[in-house]
Amino acid sequence: MKKILLILLMVSSTIYIQAQEKINWVSFEKAIELNKENPKPILIDVYTDWCGYCKKMDINTYSNTTIIKTINEKFYAVKFDGEAKEDITYKGHTFKYQKNGRRGYHQLSASLMNGKLSYPTTIFLDENEELIQAIPGYLDKKTFEKIIVFFSDKNYESKKWKAFEKDFESKLQD
């Protein structure tokens, strides 16, 4: 009987740990709502379904356990389709899908990226929902780890990137 209980405990612990090894992605609206209750920075992954580098970043960067842990602890994480068709009302303005030739774009993504549509783009907002920075392009896990620590711990307020990068110690585990 004790062996069965021990096995059940081990299996349930493994399932729990595996369930925790994903980023807690929420919608943009939910992140804003959560931020009102408990302010913290917001990370927005702007992607499209057709973007190969977006998928590569999901597989190689957003799947890393250290990245997952840091994002889940320090940010509200939003996965936002840059071509989403649903309206989003934010700060008194309704952002819509904008048709542009064969494809279109969502006005919110264009606004957050200052009109420079590039996928993937990682956007960082502070706890006051002010844009800190939009970083276009694929980011490998080593580079991304530095970036999320730089923004999550507000290092950007007191250090230049080069100085921060020079002193940075990685915690990547895989």
C-alpha positions in Angstrom: 0.0 0.0 0.0 2.8 2.4 0.9 4.5 1.7 -2.5 1.3 2.5 -4.3 0.9 5.8 -2.4 4.5 6.7 -3.1 4.1 6.0 -6.8 0.9 8.1 -6.9 2.6 10.9 -5.1 5.6 10.8 -7.5 3.3 10.7 -10.6 1.2 13.6 -9.4 4.3 15.7 -8.5 5.7 15.1 -12.0 2.4 16.1 -13.6 2.3 19.2 -11.4 5.8 20.2 -12.3 5.2 19.6 -16.0 2.0 21.7 -15.8 4.1 24.6 -14.3 6.6 24.5 -17.2 4.6 26.8 -19.5 4.3 30.5 -19.7 1.1 31.8 -18.3 -0.1 33.6 -21.4 -3.1 35.9 -21.0 -5.0 38.2 -23.3 -4.0 41.8 -23.5 -7.2 42.8 -21.8 -6.6 40.3 -19.0 -3.1 41.6 -18.5 -4.4 45.1 -18.1 -7.1 43.9 -15.7 -4.5 42.0 -13.6 -2.1 44.9 -13.6 -4.8 47.1 -12.0 -5.0 44.6 -9.1 -1.3 43.8 -8.7 1.0 46.1 -10.9 3.9 44.5 -12.6 5.6 44.8 -16.0 3.8 43.4 -19.1 5.7 41.4 -21.8 3.9 41.2 -25.1 5.0 38.6 -27.8 3.6 40.0 -31.0 3.5 37.2 -33.6 1.6 36.0 -36.7 0.5 32.5 -37.7 2.7 32.6 -40.8 5.9 33.8 -39.1 8.6 31.1 -39.1 10.8 33.0 -36.6 7.8 33.4 -34.3 7.4 29.6 -34.2 11.2 29.1 -33.7 11.1 31.5 -30.8 8.2 29.5 -29.2 10.2 26.3 -29.6 13.7 27.5 -28.7 13.2 30.4 -26.3 9.8 30.4 -24.7 10.2 26.7 -23.8 13.3 27.2 -21.6 12.5 26.5 -18.0 14.6 29.5 -16.7 12.8 31.8 -19.2 9.4 30.4 -18.2 10.1 30.9 -14.5 11.3 34.4 -14.9 8.4 35.5 -17.1 5.8 33.9 -14.9 7.2 35.5 -11.8 8.1 38.9 -13.0 5.6 39.7 -15.9 2.1 39.5 -17.1 2.8 37.7 -20.4 0.6 38.4 -23.5 0.8 36.5 -26.8 -0.7 38.8 -29.3 -1.5 38.1 -32.9 -0.3 41.1 -34.9 -3.1 40.4 -37.4 -5.9 39.7 -34.9 -9.3 40.7 -36.0 -11.0 41.4 -32.7 -11.4 45.0 -31.5 -9.5 46.0 -28.3 -10.5 49.1 -26.4 -7.6 50.5 -24.4 -7.1 53.9 -22.7 -10.2 55.2 -24.3 -9.4 54.2 -27.9 -10.7 51.2 -29.9 -8.0 49.5 -31.8 -9.2 47.5 -34.9 -8.0 45.2 -37.6 -6.8 47.3 -40.5 -7.0 45.7 -44.0 -3.8 46.4 -46.0 -3.6 44.6 -49.3 -3.8 40.8 -49.0 -3.0 40.9 -45.3 -3.8 43.4 -42.6 -2.6 44.3 -39.1 -4.1 45.1 -35.8 -3.9 48.8 -34.9 -2.8 48.0 -31.4 0.3 46.1 -32.6 1.1 48.9 -35.0 0.8 51.4 -32.2 3.0 49.4 -29.8 5.6 49.0 -32.5 5.5 52.6 -33.5 4.3 51.6 -37.0 7.2 49.3 -37.7 5.5 46.0 -38.2 8.0 43.2 -37.7 7.4 39.7 -36.4 8.2 38.6 -33.9 8.5 41.7 -31.7 8.8 41.6 -28.0 7.3 44.6 -26.3 7.9 45.6 -22.7 5.5 47.8 -20.8 6.2 49.0 -17.2 3.7 48.6 -14.4 2.1 51.9 -15.4 1.5 50.4 -18.9 4.0 52.8 -20.5 6.1 51.5 -23.3 9.7 50.7 -22.2 10.9 49.2 -25.4 9.9 47.1 -28.5 12.5 44.7 -29.6 12.0 43.3 -33.1 13.2 40.0 -34.3 14.0 36.5 -33.2 15.8 36.3 -29.8 17.6 33.2 -28.7 17.3 32.0 -25.1 20.7 33.5 -24.0 20.0 36.9 -25.4 16.3 36.8 -24.2 17.3 35.9 -20.6 19.5 39.0 -20.4 16.7 41.2 -21.8 14.0 40.0 -19.5 16.2 40.4 -16.4 17.2 43.8 -17.6 13.5 44.9 -17.9 12.0 42.9 -15.0 14.3 44.1 -12.3 14.3 47.7 -13.6 18.0 47.6 -14.4 17.2 49.9 -17.4 16.5 52.7 -14.9 20.0 52.7 -13.5 22.4 51.0 -15.9 23.3 51.2 -19.6 22.8 47.9 -21.5 26.5 47.4 -22.1 27.4 47.7 -18.4 24.5 45.4 -17.4 25.4 42.8 -20.1 29.1 42.8 -19.0 28.1 41.9 -15.3 25.2 39.6 -16.2 25.4 36.0 -14.9 23.1 33.5 -16.7 20.9 31.1 -14.8 20.0 29.1 -17.9 19.6 25.4 -17.0 18.9 23.9 -20.4 
